[in-house]
Amino acid sequence: MELSHTKVNPKNTSLYLFIAGIVLVAFNLRPAITSLGPLVGMIQEDVGLAHWSAGLLMSLPLVVFALMSPLVPKIAIRLTNEMTLLLGLSALFVGILIRSIPTPFFLFTGTFLVGLGIAIGNVLLPAVVKSKFPQKFGLMTSVYSTSMGLIASLASGISVPLAVDVNLGWKGAQVVWGIPAIVAIILWVFLLKQSQKNSGVNKVVLPSSTTMWRTPLAWQIAIFMGFQSFLFYFTISWLPEILHSHGMTMEAAGWMLSLSQLVGLPASFFIPVFAGRVQSQVWIAFALSCSSVIGYTGLLLGTSYPILIVSIILIGIALGGSFPLALSYIGLRARNGSQAAELSGMAQSTGYLLAAVGPFFIGYLFDLTHLWTFPLIALIIVSFIVMVFGMLSGRNRYV
């Protein structure tokens, strides 16, 4: 009798490594940005930035997202997904290091490179997931969007303790987030070597037409993507300062920002799964936007810690669910991976250009009024805009 031996399926092993690679890329798409918000006061004091300059610093990655997003699929078709993601991770790592040099030039140059690296991952991940896991798009979107949210909340919470308690300063607290980038780079070097054995596999195939830019549904998704990002990047940029103005210490305010992202993790995981199982996502968008409106209204009117904490929780749920819902729309409203790549580039380009206005505009409003009242009223209005375009994008149609 022959003994049967369990053989490792190379295809399955490669797939698992690919999943790990996707998660590791996701780990690097938020910390370099979310870790900056709680430290912005230290950076302003050390480097000498006004509120509008600090807002511009937070907006810069979004401008880079907007400029790079349409180009990423074109680069990927020439270099393969693996090479493009590896280049993006390398740019991110170098940017994190440069940004720790305390001068305005290096601060903004490093932030530009950080934005460049993140833009590549932002655009390619939905397209890669649609191509590799077309039947499990919702689940895989949940996995990587939740991974993003988890490490983003950690970055927000431990930035001030790293800078103050561990005595790393704001510069050392930033360099720490180069570690996940190094780990991801090592894995993607291996995945790149594997892909070179199968030339042409996992490339993004670009449609020859530009009809996506003339499709109303694509623009609805882009506007939804943009304004929900407007809310997110405002929150990670200025929520600690708002809470500090209510009497919280900056360390406590940093942990409240972390809390807002932690409470959004369940929504981040379950929203894409649920969205993938229903034909229309209209009511999902409505519920998340209601949570956003009530949350920012609470920040505006809240005079006690319990009201502020409830508001932070509602904002966290809204932001935690809205971003993965926007990513889900890219896959659900596209028929295949190629179309998803085009829609992802288009939606994220126009969306992040819109979102880039957020931190800069809000910082400028505060400089004009020296109050958070008008910025918060603006956010309530934006929340209603997110509601409208989220519901329009949620209808059961294809681009």
SULPE-V399727 format. One record per backbone hydrogen bond with DSSP energy under -0.5 kcal/mol. NH is the residue of the N-H (numbers start at 1). CO is the residue of the C=O. If there is no record, write none. Layout:
{{NH | CO} {NH | CO}}
This chain:
{{7 | 5} {9 | 7} {10 | 8} {13 | 9} {14 | 10} {15 | 11} {16 | 12} {17 | 13} {18 | 14} {19 | 15} {20 | 16} {21 | 17} {22 | 18} {23 | 19} {24 | 20} {25 | 21} {26 | 22} {27 | 23} {28 | 24} {28 | 25} {29 | 26} {31 | 27} {33 | 30} {34 | 30} {35 | 31} {36 | 33} {37 | 33} {38 | 34} {39 | 36} {40 | 36} {40 | 37} {43 | 39} {44 | 40} {45 | 41} {46 | 42} {47 | 43} {48 | 43} {48 | 44} {49 | 44} {54 | 50} {55 | 51} {56 | 52} {57 | 53} {58 | 54} {59 | 55} {60 | 56} {61 | 57} {62 | 59} {63 | 59} {64 | 60} {65 | 61} {66 | 62} {67 | 63} {68 | 64} {69 | 65} {70 | 66} {71 | 68} {72 | 68} {73 | 69} {75 | 71} {76 | 72} {77 | 73} {78 | 74} {78 | 75} {79 | 75} {80 | 76} {81 | 202} {83 | 79} {84 | 80} {85 | 81} {86 | 82} {87 | 83} {88 | 84} {89 | 85} {90 | 86} {91 | 87} {92 | 88} {93 | 89} {94 | 90} {95 | 91} {96 | 92} {97 | 93} {98 | 94} {99 | 95} {100 | 96} {100 | 97} {101 | 98} {102 | 100} {103 | 101} {107 | 103} {108 | 104} {109 | 105} {110 | 106} {111 | 107} {112 | 108} {113 | 109} {114 | 110} {115 | 111} {116 | 112} {117 | 113} {118 | 114} {119 | 115} {120 | 116} {121 | 117} {122 | 118} {123 | 119} {124 | 120} {125 | 121} {126 | 122} {127 | 123} {128 | 124} {129 | 125} {130 | 126} {131 | 127} {132 | 128} {133 | 129} {136 | 133} {137 | 134} {140 | 136} {141 | 137} {142 | 138} {143 | 139} {144 | 140} {145 | 141} {146 | 142} {147 | 143} {148 | 144} {149 | 145} {150 | 146} {151 | 147} {152 | 148} {153 | 149} {154 | 150} {155 | 151} {156 | 152} {157 | 153} {158 | 154} {159 | 155} {161 | 157} {162 | 158} {163 | 159} {164 | 160} {165 | 161} {166 | 161} {168 | 162} {169 | 163} {172 | 168} {173 | 169} {174 | 170} {175 | 171} {176 | 172} {177 | 174} {178 | 175} {179 | 176} {182 | 178} {183 | 179} {184 | 180} {185 | 181} {186 | 182} {187 | 183} {188 | 184} {189 | 185} {190 | 186} {191 | 187} {192 | 188} {193 | 189} {194 | 190} {195 | 191} {196 | 192} {197 | 193} {197 | 194} {198 | 195} {201 | 198} {203 | 200} {205 | 203} {206 | 204} {213 | 210} {214 | 211} {215 | 212} {216 | 214} {219 | 215} {220 | 216} {221 | 217} {222 | 218} {223 | 219} {224 | 220} {225 | 221} {226 | 222} {227 | 223} {228 | 224} {229 | 225} {230 | 226} {231 | 227} {232 | 228} {233 | 229} {234 | 230} {235 | 231} {236 | 232} {237 | 233} {238 | 234} {239 | 235} {242 | 238} {243 | 239} {244 | 240} {245 | 241} {246 | 242} {246 | 243} {247 | 244} {248 | 243} {253 | 249} {254 | 250} {255 | 251} {256 | 252} {257 | 253} {258 | 254} {259 | 255} {260 | 256} {261 | 257} {262 | 258} {263 | 259} {265 | 262} {268 | 264} {269 | 265} {270 | 266} {271 | 267} {273 | 269} {274 | 270} {275 | 271} {276 | 272} {277 | 273} {277 | 274} {278 | 274} {278 | 275} {281 | 394} {282 | 394} {285 | 281} {286 | 282} {287 | 283} {288 | 284} {289 | 285} {290 | 286} {291 | 287} {292 | 288} {293 | 289} {294 | 290} {295 | 291} {296 | 292} {297 | 293} {298 | 294} {299 | 295} {300 | 296} {301 | 297} {302 | 298} {308 | 304} {309 | 305} {310 | 306} {311 | 307} {312 | 308} {313 | 309} {314 | 310} {315 | 311} {316 | 312} {317 | 313} {318 | 314} {319 | 315} {320 | 316} {321 | 317} {322 | 318} {323 | 319} {324 | 320} {325 | 321} {326 | 322} {327 | 323} {328 | 324} {329 | 325} {330 | 326} {331 | 327} {332 | 328} {333 | 329} {334 | 331} {340 | 336} {341 | 337} {342 | 338} {343 | 339} {344 | 340} {345 | 341} {346 | 342} {347 | 343} {348 | 344} {349 | 345} {350 | 346} {351 | 347} {352 | 348} {353 | 349} {354 | 350} {355 | 351} {356 | 352} {357 | 354} {358 | 355} {360 | 356} {361 | 357} {362 | 358} {363 | 359} {364 | 360} {365 | 361} {366 | 362} {367 | 363} {368 | 364} {369 | 365} {370 | 366} {376 | 372} {377 | 373} {378 | 374} {379 | 375} {380 | 376} {381 | 377} {382 | 378} {383 | 379} {384 | 380} {385 | 381} {386 | 382} {387 | 383} {388 | 384} {389 | 385} {390 | 386} {391 | 387} {392 | 388} {393 | 389} {394 | 390} {395 | 392} {397 | 395} {399 | 333}}
